[in-house]
Amino acid sequence: MQRTNALSPGRAAVPLLAGLLLSAPALAQDGGSAVERGKYLVTMGDCAACHTAPGGKYLAGNYALNMPFGVIMTPNLTPDKETGLGDYSYADFEKSFRQGYSKHVGYLYPAFPFGWYTKVSDEDTQAIWAYLQSIPAVNEKRRESQIPFPFSVRTALVTWRTAFFTDARFKPDPNASAEVNRGGYLVEGLGHCAMCHNENKLVGNSSFAGRFGGGVIDGWYAPNITPDGHQGIGAWTDEQVVTYLKTGTAPGDRPGVAAGPMRQTIMESLSQVKEEDLKAMVAYLRTVPAKQTYKPKDLTAFDTPDAPGASTYLTYCSSCHQPDGKGIEGAVPALAGNTSVMSEGPETVLRVIYGGLGAQSGLAPMVAIGQQMSDVEVKNVTDYIRNSWGNKAPPLTGDKASEARAATKTMLSGTAPCAEIEQDKLKAAFDQAGVAATLTGLKQQDFVPTLARVVQQVKAIPTGASDDDVVNALTTAFCKVGRDDPQYASPSWPAVIGTFANVAYSQVKHPEKQAVNLPAAITPPTKN
């Protein structure tokens, strides 16, 4: 799994059972020690997303957070006495965690969500501290953040704190059910869902934030999660939302697929959250006032054969996503009715077009098809899919397409290093089967027979890996041996690795199928 350099939207939060008379949130009845409970809370809060650098040690920091005012390097949370929290007392930690004031640097930037953590209970804060003190100490000095003057002057943060920060614990609503209060504690506290899903990121958890209405976070769009039926989750059933949070896709007629930072959050955090906690979060979100972040306009001009983007869609996209935008059930997600596609901001759609997607939730990988298009073509096809088949969303403005291209760094687009196979057993199976040697110098016309044999060999070795893991690992292995091979310059490296990923998916999921059964659009057309 390849980390994205972004804050993770929609992180889960701490478990809770309503206390007597709903006077205060009680701890989840997980049993075990405070350390075990703290581990669960840290996982639910997805602390690793921002405190573990790509390829770095767990919670040792030096993850780069891209903020509007500069780049913040995150601190080491391990108990190392020189570079981590080893010289902290619990009181020091609590002051940082819930009040945003660090023993070593003073006031913390609101990139750290203490505006939400202030609502976490004493008991849960103590459990988190106990777990952090139990993990292996890592000596890793924090790198310097890149914050220009005047934002580098931390005392200026007093003004922000005065306007947008209130030190207060979560207070259950006596008129709400135990489940809703539980969900409120999860969403509003350690989960800090609004940190990414609010419209206005820099005003904290305040009345000015545009609560849960959706907004841009590090080049991706965290969607509206209010109960609005068109732009939010109002048309989703509770089961669909819970399944989406757990897996990244939803059953039935909800075609949303998690990508970018949200995908990372699901993999590292939400997929490990107890179902009753996810249900409580959904129950609470249902009580939030529905909100429209834009007014739908009549854009039927996009939904005609001669509309800008229509020919581009038919050429590059329709063989997988289908001319009617309904996709292929169980393999390719629908675009029609997809709430992520219809978000106010087009950033996520653009990043997926330019960067592609690995296999996930049983779905096929997506080629970084935008690497074969001009920015004008990408802009037009984005407007087309966001306003066809009943979809309605604002058209692109300015240079958003070109900005998204510049910001996209993925393995499938050829703009980032090859990923790593993180499952040790799967990596060992690849070594045992000699996968790297087999894929070295492989001709494109031999993808199908070679992968048919390799997949059979790998699957014969017990690894416990999912089909998604196998497909993505094969793609990673091919990247490592093929990226610099000149034979893959035609039609282009993104097209070749995307084709390889889709053949791998076909052989893993449906080994009886041959190349003629693969979607035609996995190999971009040659322009005259």
C-alpha positions as CSV (number, residue, x, y, z in Angstrom):
1,M,0.0,0.0,0.0
2,Q,1.4,3.3,-1.0
3,R,1.0,6.3,1.3
4,T,-0.5,9.5,0.1
5,N,1.0,12.8,1.3
6,A,-2.1,14.1,2.8
7,L,-4.3,14.4,5.8
8,S,-6.7,11.5,5.9
9,P,-10.4,12.6,5.8
10,G,-13.1,10.9,7.8
11,R,-10.9,9.2,10.3
12,A,-12.7,7.0,12.8
13,A,-12.8,7.7,16.5
14,V,-12.9,6.3,20.0
15,P,-15.4,3.6,21.1
16,L,-18.1,4.6,23.5
17,L,-21.1,3.3,25.4
18,A,-23.5,5.9,26.9
19,G,-23.0,6.4,30.6
20,L,-25.7,6.6,33.2
21,L,-28.1,9.4,32.5
22,L,-25.8,10.2,29.5
23,S,-23.8,12.3,31.8
24,A,-20.5,11.4,30.1
25,P,-19.2,9.0,27.4
26,A,-18.0,5.7,28.8
27,L,-15.3,3.6,27.4
28,A,-16.0,0.7,25.0
29,Q,-16.2,-2.5,26.9
30,D,-13.2,-4.1,25.1
31,G,-11.8,-5.6,28.2
32,G,-8.0,-6.0,28.6
33,S,-5.5,-3.5,29.7
34,A,-5.3,0.2,29.2
35,V,-2.5,-0.4,26.7
36,E,-4.7,-2.8,24.6
37,R,-7.6,-0.3,24.7
38,G,-5.2,2.5,23.8
39,K,-4.0,0.6,20.8
40,Y,-7.6,0.3,19.6
41,L,-8.1,4.0,20.1
42,V,-4.9,5.0,18.2
43,T,-5.9,2.7,15.3
44,M,-9.4,4.2,15.2
45,G,-7.9,7.7,15.2
46,D,-5.6,6.7,12.4
47,C,-2.7,8.4,14.1
48,A,-0.3,6.4,11.9
49,A,-1.5,8.2,8.8
50,C,0.2,11.5,9.9
51,H,2.9,10.2,12.2
52,T,4.5,7.4,10.1
53,A,6.5,8.6,7.1
54,P,6.5,6.5,3.9
55,G,8.9,3.7,4.5
56,G,9.5,5.0,8.1
57,K,9.1,3.4,11.5
58,Y,5.7,3.2,13.1
59,L,4.7,6.6,14.7
60,A,8.2,7.9,14.4
61,G,7.0,11.1,12.6
62,N,8.6,13.0,9.8
63,Y,5.5,12.7,7.6
64,A,5.1,15.9,5.5
65,L,1.7,17.6,5.8
66,N,1.0,20.0,3.0
67,M,-0.9,22.9,4.4
68,P,-1.9,26.2,2.7
69,F,0.7,28.0,4.8
70,G,3.6,25.6,4.3
71,V,4.8,22.0,4.9
72,I,4.7,20.7,8.5
73,M,6.9,17.7,9.5
74,T,5.1,15.6,12.1
75,P,6.7,14.7,15.4
76,N,7.9,11.4,16.7
77,L,5.3,9.8,19.0
78,T,7.4,6.9,20.2
79,P,8.8,7.0,23.8
80,D,12.4,7.8,22.7
81,K,13.8,10.2,25.3
82,E,15.8,12.3,22.9
83,T,13.6,12.7,19.8
84,G,10.1,11.4,20.9
85,L,7.8,11.5,23.9
86,G,10.2,9.9,26.3
87,D,10.7,13.0,28.3
88,Y,7.0,13.8,28.5
89,S,4.8,13.3,31.5
90,Y,1.2,12.5,31.1
91,A,0.4,16.1,31.9
92,D,2.7,17.2,29.1
93,F,1.0,14.9,26.7
94,E,-2.5,15.9,27.7
95,K,-1.7,19.5,27.2
96,S,-0.5,18.9,23.7
97,F,-3.2,16.4,22.8
98,R,-6.2,18.3,24.1
99,Q,-5.0,21.9,24.4
100,G,-2.6,22.3,21.5
101,Y,0.4,23.4,23.5
102,S,3.7,21.5,23.2
103,K,6.3,21.2,25.9
104,H,9.1,21.8,23.3
105,V,7.7,24.2,20.6
106,G,4.8,26.0,22.3
107,Y,1.5,26.5,20.4
108,L,0.7,23.9,17.8
109,Y,-0.6,24.6,14.3
110,P,-4.2,23.5,13.7
111,A,-2.9,20.9,11.3
112,F,-2.9,18.8,14.5
113,P,-6.6,18.4,15.3
114,F,-6.5,19.3,19.0
115,G,-9.7,21.3,18.3
116,W,-11.4,17.9,18.1
117,Y,-9.2,16.0,20.5
118,T,-10.2,18.4,23.3
119,K,-13.5,16.5,23.3
120,V,-11.9,13.1,24.1
121,S,-12.5,11.8,27.6
122,D,-9.9,11.7,30.4
123,E,-10.1,7.9,30.4
124,D,-9.5,7.5,26.7
125,T,-6.7,10.1,26.7
126,Q,-5.0,8.1,29.5
127,A,-5.4,4.9,27.5
128,I,-3.9,6.4,24.4
129,W,-0.9,7.7,26.5
130,A,-0.4,4.2,28.0
131,Y,-0.3,2.7,24.5
132,L,2.1,5.3,23.1
133,Q,4.5,4.6,26.1
134,S,4.4,0.9,25.3
135,I,5.5,0.9,21.7
136,P,9.2,0.5,20.7
137,A,11.2,3.7,21.0
138,V,12.7,5.0,17.7
139,N,15.4,7.6,17.7
140,E,14.4,9.8,14.8
141,K,14.9,13.5,14.9
142,R,12.1,15.6,13.5
143,R,13.1,17.4,10.3
144,E,12.5,21.1,9.9
145,S,9.1,22.2,8.7
146,Q,9.0,24.6,5.8
147,I,6.8,27.4,7.0
148,P,7.6,30.9,5.7
149,F,7.4,34.1,7.7
150,P,5.0,35.3,9.2
151,F,3.3,31.9,9.7
152,S,6.5,30.5,11.3
153,V,5.9,32.8,14.3
154,R,4.0,30.5,16.6
155,T,2.9,33.2,19.0
156,A,0.7,34.5,16.3
157,L,-1.4,31.4,16.8
158,V,-2.9,33.0,19.9
159,T,-5.2,35.0,17.6
160,W,-6.4,31.8,15.8
161,R,-7.0,30.1,19.2
162,T,-9.0,33.0,20.6
163,A,-11.3,32.9,17.6
164,F,-11.7,29.2,16.9
165,F,-10.6,27.0,19.8
166,T,-12.6,26.1,22.9
167,D,-11.1,23.7,25.5
168,A,-14.1,21.4,26.3
169,R,-15.0,17.7,26.6
170,F,-17.8,16.1,24.7
171,K,-21.3,16.7,26.2
172,P,-23.9,14.1,25.3
173,D,-27.3,15.4,24.1
174,P,-29.9,14.3,26.7
175,N,-32.6,14.3,24.0
176,A,-30.7,11.9,21.7
177,S,-30.4,8.1,21.8
178,A,-27.4,6.4,23.4
179,E,-26.3,5.3,19.9
180,V,-26.4,8.9,18.5
181,N,-24.5,10.2,21.4
182,R,-22.0,7.5,21.0
183,G,-21.6,8.4,17.3
184,G,-21.3,12.1,18.2
185,Y,-18.4,11.3,20.5
186,L,-16.7,9.3,17.7
187,V,-17.2,11.7,14.9
188,E,-16.6,14.9,16.9
189,G,-13.7,13.7,19.0
190,L,-10.8,11.5,18.1
191,G,-12.3,10.8,14.7
192,H,-12.1,14.5,13.7
193,C,-14.0,13.8,10.6
194,A,-14.7,17.5,10.1
195,M,-11.0,18.2,9.9
196,C,-11.2,17.2,6.2
197,H,-15.0,17.2,5.5
198,N,-15.6,20.8,6.6
199,E,-15.7,23.4,3.8
200,N,-13.3,25.8,5.6
201,K,-10.4,23.9,7.0
202,L,-8.5,26.7,8.9
203,V,-11.3,27.8,11.2
204,G,-11.2,24.7,13.2
205,N,-14.3,23.1,14.8
206,S,-16.2,26.3,14.8
207,S,-19.5,27.8,13.6
208,F,-17.6,29.2,10.6
209,A,-16.3,25.9,9.4
210,G,-19.0,24.9,6.9
211,R,-19.7,21.7,8.9
212,F,-19.4,18.5,7.0
213,G,-20.2,20.2,3.7
214,G,-17.1,18.9,1.9
215,G,-13.9,20.7,0.8
216,V,-10.5,20.3,-0.7
217,I,-7.7,18.7,1.3
218,D,-4.2,18.5,-0.1
219,G,-5.4,18.3,-3.7
220,W,-8.3,15.8,-3.1
221,Y,-11.9,16.5,-2.4
222,A,-13.4,15.3,0.9
223,P,-17.1,15.1,0.0
224,N,-20.3,16.4,1.7
225,I,-21.3,13.9,4.4
226,T,-24.5,15.6,5.5
227,P,-27.8,13.8,4.8
228,D,-28.4,15.9,1.7
229,G,-29.9,13.5,-0.9
230,H,-27.9,14.7,-3.9
231,Q,-24.6,15.9,-2.7
232,G,-24.3,14.1,0.6
233,I,-25.2,10.6,2.0
234,G,-29.0,11.1,2.2
235,A,-29.7,8.7,-0.6
236,W,-27.5,6.0,0.9
237,T,-28.9,3.4,3.3
238,D,-27.2,2.9,6.7
239,E,-25.9,-0.4,5.5
240,Q,-24.3,1.2,2.4
241,V,-22.6,3.9,4.4
242,V,-21.3,1.4,7.0
243,T,-20.0,-0.9,4.2
244,Y,-18.3,2.0,2.5
245,L,-16.5,3.0,5.7
246,K,-15.5,-0.6,6.2
247,T,-14.4,-1.5,2.7
248,G,-14.2,1.6,0.5
249,T,-17.2,0.5,-1.7
250,A,-20.9,0.3,-1.0
251,P,-23.4,-2.5,-2.0
252,G,-26.4,-2.0,-4.1
253,D,-27.0,1.2,-6.2
254,R,-24.4,3.4,-4.5
255,P,-21.4,3.5,-6.8
256,G,-18.9,5.5,-4.7
257,V,-15.4,4.2,-4.4
258,A,-12.9,5.5,-1.9
259,A,-9.7,7.0,-3.3
260,G,-6.7,9.0,-2.1
261,P,-6.5,9.8,1.6
262,M,-9.9,8.3,2.3
263,R,-8.7,5.0,0.9
264,Q,-5.7,5.1,3.2
265,T,-7.9,5.9,6.2
266,I,-10.2,2.9,5.4
267,M,-7.3,0.5,5.0
268,E,-5.4,1.6,8.2
269,S,-8.2,2.6,10.4
270,L,-11.9,2.2,9.5
271,S,-11.6,-1.3,8.2
272,Q,-10.5,-2.3,11.8
273,V,-13.3,-0.5,13.6
274,K,-16.1,-2.5,15.2
275,E,-19.3,-2.4,13.3
276,E,-21.3,-1.0,16.2
277,D,-18.9,2.0,16.3
278,L,-19.4,2.6,12.5
279,K,-23.2,2.3,12.9
280,A,-23.1,4.8,15.7
281,M,-21.1,7.2,13.6
282,V,-23.7,6.9,10.8
283,A,-26.6,7.4,13.2
284,Y,-25.0,10.6,14.4
285,L,-24.3,11.9,10.8
286,R,-28.0,11.4,10.1
287,T,-28.8,14.0,12.7
288,V,-26.6,16.6,11.2
289,P,-28.6,19.3,9.2
290,A,-28.5,18.5,5.4
291,K,-26.5,21.0,3.5
292,Q,-26.0,21.8,-0.2
293,T,-22.5,23.2,-0.9
294,Y,-23.6,24.3,-4.4
295,K,-26.9,24.8,-6.2
296,P,-27.4,22.3,-8.9
297,K,-27.8,23.9,-12.3
298,D,-29.3,22.6,-15.5
299,L,-26.3,21.4,-17.4
300,T,-28.0,19.2,-20.0
301,A,-25.8,20.5,-22.7
302,F,-23.1,18.2,-21.4
303,D,-25.4,15.1,-21.9
304,T,-25.5,15.2,-25.7
305,P,-23.5,13.3,-28.3
306,D,-21.8,16.6,-29.4
307,A,-21.1,17.8,-25.9
308,P,-17.6,18.8,-24.9
309,G,-16.0,15.7,-23.5
310,A,-18.5,13.2,-25.0
311,S,-16.2,11.9,-27.7
312,T,-13.3,11.7,-25.2
313,Y,-15.5,9.7,-22.9
314,L,-16.5,7.3,-25.7
315,T,-12.9,6.9,-26.8
316,Y,-11.1,6.4,-23.5
317,C,-13.7,5.5,-20.8
318,S,-16.9,3.9,-22.2
319,S,-15.6,0.4,-22.7
320,C,-15.0,0.0,-19.0
321,H,-17.5,2.5,-17.4
322,Q,-20.0,1.8,-20.3
323,P,-21.7,4.4,-22.5
324,D,-24.5,4.8,-19.9
325,G,-22.0,5.4,-17.1
326,K,-23.2,2.3,-15.2
327,G,-19.9,0.5,-15.1
328,I,-19.6,-3.3,-14.9
329,E,-21.0,-4.8,-11.7
330,G,-18.4,-6.3,-9.5
331,A,-15.5,-5.0,-11.6
332,V,-15.8,-1.3,-12.7
333,P,-17.7,1.2,-10.5
334,A,-20.5,3.3,-12.0
335,L,-20.1,7.0,-12.6
336,A,-23.9,7.6,-12.9
337,G,-25.2,8.6,-9.5
338,N,-21.8,8.5,-8.0
339,T,-21.8,11.1,-5.2
340,S,-18.0,11.4,-5.2
341,V,-18.2,12.3,-8.9
342,M,-20.9,14.9,-8.1
343,S,-19.1,16.7,-5.2
344,E,-18.7,20.4,-5.5
345,G,-15.0,20.1,-6.1
346,P,-13.7,18.0,-9.1
347,E,-10.3,17.3,-7.5
348,T,-10.8,13.7,-6.7
349,V,-12.1,12.9,-10.2
350,L,-9.1,14.7,-11.7
351,R,-6.6,12.9,-9.5
352,V,-8.1,9.5,-10.3
353,I,-8.1,10.3,-14.1
354,Y,-4.5,11.4,-14.0
355,G,-3.2,8.9,-11.3
356,G,-5.2,5.7,-11.8
357,L,-6.2,3.4,-9.0
358,G,-4.9,0.0,-7.8
359,A,-7.2,-3.0,-7.3
360,Q,-9.5,-2.5,-4.3
361,S,-12.6,-4.1,-2.9
362,G,-12.6,-6.7,-5.7
363,L,-12.7,-4.0,-8.4
364,A,-10.3,-3.8,-11.4
365,P,-7.4,-1.4,-11.4
366,M,-7.9,1.8,-13.3
367,V,-5.3,2.9,-15.9
368,A,-3.9,6.5,-15.4
369,I,-5.7,7.3,-18.6
370,G,-5.3,11.1,-18.2
371,Q,-1.6,10.7,-18.9
372,Q,-2.7,10.1,-22.6
373,M,-5.0,13.1,-22.7
374,S,-4.4,16.8,-22.9
375,D,-5.5,19.0,-20.0
376,V,-8.4,20.3,-22.2
377,E,-9.6,16.8,-22.9
378,V,-9.4,16.0,-19.2
379,K,-11.3,19.1,-18.3
380,N,-14.0,18.4,-20.8
381,V,-14.5,14.7,-19.9
382,T,-14.6,15.6,-16.2
383,D,-17.4,18.1,-16.9
384,Y,-19.1,15.5,-19.0
385,I,-19.2,12.6,-16.5
386,R,-20.1,15.1,-13.7
387,N,-23.2,16.2,-15.7
388,S,-24.4,13.2,-17.6
389,W,-26.9,10.4,-16.8
390,G,-28.7,12.5,-14.3
391,N,-25.5,13.7,-12.6
392,K,-25.2,17.4,-11.8
393,A,-22.2,19.3,-10.6
394,P,-20.4,22.6,-11.2
395,P,-18.2,22.8,-14.3
396,L,-14.4,23.2,-13.9
397,T,-13.0,26.6,-13.7
398,G,-9.5,28.0,-14.0
399,D,-6.5,25.7,-14.2
400,K,-7.8,22.9,-11.9
401,A,-7.0,20.2,-14.5
402,S,-3.4,21.3,-15.0
403,E,-3.0,21.8,-11.3
404,A,-4.2,18.3,-10.6
405,R,-1.8,16.9,-13.2
406,A,1.1,18.6,-11.5
407,A,0.0,17.4,-8.1
408,T,-0.6,13.7,-9.0
409,K,2.2,11.4,-8.0
410,T,1.4,7.7,-8.4
411,M,3.1,4.5,-9.5
412,L,0.5,3.9,-12.2
413,S,1.0,7.3,-13.7
414,G,4.7,6.9,-13.7
415,T,5.1,10.1,-11.6
416,A,6.1,8.3,-8.4
417,P,8.5,5.5,-7.4
418,C,7.3,1.9,-7.5
419,A,5.4,0.8,-4.4
420,E,6.6,-1.9,-2.0
421,I,5.0,-5.3,-1.3
422,E,4.2,-4.8,2.4
423,Q,2.7,-8.3,3.1
424,D,5.8,-10.4,4.2
425,K,4.2,-13.8,3.2
426,L,3.2,-12.5,-0.2
427,K,6.7,-11.1,-0.8
428,A,8.2,-14.4,0.2
429,A,5.9,-16.2,-2.2
430,F,7.0,-13.9,-5.0
431,D,10.6,-14.7,-4.2
432,Q,9.9,-18.4,-4.1
433,A,8.1,-18.4,-7.4
434,G,10.8,-16.2,-9.0
435,V,8.2,-13.6,-10.1
436,A,10.7,-10.8,-10.7
437,A,12.9,-12.8,-13.0
438,T,9.8,-14.1,-14.9
439,L,8.5,-10.5,-15.5
440,T,11.9,-9.1,-16.5
441,G,11.9,-8.3,-20.2
442,L,8.4,-9.6,-20.7
443,K,6.9,-8.7,-24.0
444,Q,3.4,-7.2,-24.0
445,Q,1.9,-9.9,-26.1
446,D,3.0,-12.4,-23.5
447,F,1.3,-10.7,-20.6
448,V,-1.7,-13.1,-20.6
449,P,0.1,-16.6,-20.8
450,T,2.8,-15.5,-18.4
451,L,0.5,-14.1,-15.8
452,A,-1.8,-17.1,-16.1
453,R,1.2,-19.3,-15.1
454,V,2.6,-16.8,-12.4
455,V,-0.8,-16.3,-10.7
456,Q,-1.3,-20.1,-10.4
457,Q,2.2,-20.5,-8.9
458,V,1.7,-17.7,-6.4
459,K,-1.8,-18.8,-5.4
460,A,-0.5,-22.3,-4.7
461,I,1.6,-20.9,-1.8
462,P,-0.3,-20.1,1.4
463,T,0.0,-16.4,2.0
464,G,-3.4,-15.3,3.3
465,A,-3.3,-12.4,0.8
466,S,-6.5,-11.2,-0.9
467,D,-7.0,-11.0,-4.6
468,D,-6.5,-7.3,-4.4
469,D,-3.2,-7.8,-2.7
470,V,-2.0,-10.2,-5.3
471,V,-3.0,-8.0,-8.2
472,N,-1.3,-4.9,-6.7
473,A,1.8,-6.9,-5.7
474,L,2.1,-8.2,-9.3
475,T,1.8,-4.6,-10.6
476,T,4.5,-3.5,-8.1
477,A,6.8,-6.3,-9.1
478,F,6.4,-5.4,-12.8
479,C,7.0,-1.7,-12.1
480,K,10.3,-2.6,-10.4
481,V,11.7,-4.6,-13.3
482,G,10.0,-2.8,-16.2
483,R,9.9,0.9,-15.6
484,D,13.2,1.6,-17.3
485,D,12.8,-1.0,-20.0
486,P,12.8,0.9,-23.4
487,Q,10.4,-1.6,-25.0
488,Y,7.6,-0.2,-22.8
489,A,7.9,3.3,-24.2
490,S,5.2,2.5,-26.7
491,P,2.4,3.4,-26.4
492,S,3.6,4.8,-23.0
493,W,4.7,3.5,-19.6
494,P,1.4,4.5,-17.9
495,A,-0.5,2.6,-20.6
496,V,1.7,-0.5,-20.4
497,I,1.6,-0.8,-16.6
498,G,-2.1,-0.1,-16.6
499,T,-2.6,-2.9,-19.2
500,F,-0.4,-5.2,-17.1
501,A,-2.5,-4.4,-14.0
502,N,-5.7,-5.2,-15.7
503,V,-4.4,-8.5,-17.2
504,A,-3.2,-9.4,-13.7
505,Y,-6.7,-8.7,-12.4
506,S,-8.3,-10.8,-15.1
507,Q,-6.0,-13.8,-14.4
508,V,-6.4,-13.5,-10.6
509,K,-10.2,-13.1,-10.7
510,H,-11.2,-14.9,-13.8
511,P,-8.3,-17.1,-15.0
512,E,-10.5,-18.7,-17.6
513,K,-10.7,-15.4,-19.6
514,Q,-8.3,-14.6,-22.4
515,A,-7.1,-11.2,-23.7
516,V,-10.0,-10.8,-26.0
517,N,-12.3,-10.5,-22.9
518,L,-10.4,-7.5,-21.5
519,P,-11.9,-4.0,-21.8
520,A,-10.6,-2.4,-25.0
521,A,-9.9,0.9,-23.2
522,I,-7.1,-0.5,-21.0
523,T,-4.8,0.3,-24.0
524,P,-5.3,4.0,-25.0
525,P,-6.1,4.5,-28.6
526,T,-3.5,5.8,-31.0
527,K,-4.3,9.2,-32.3
528,N,-4.1,10.0,-36.0
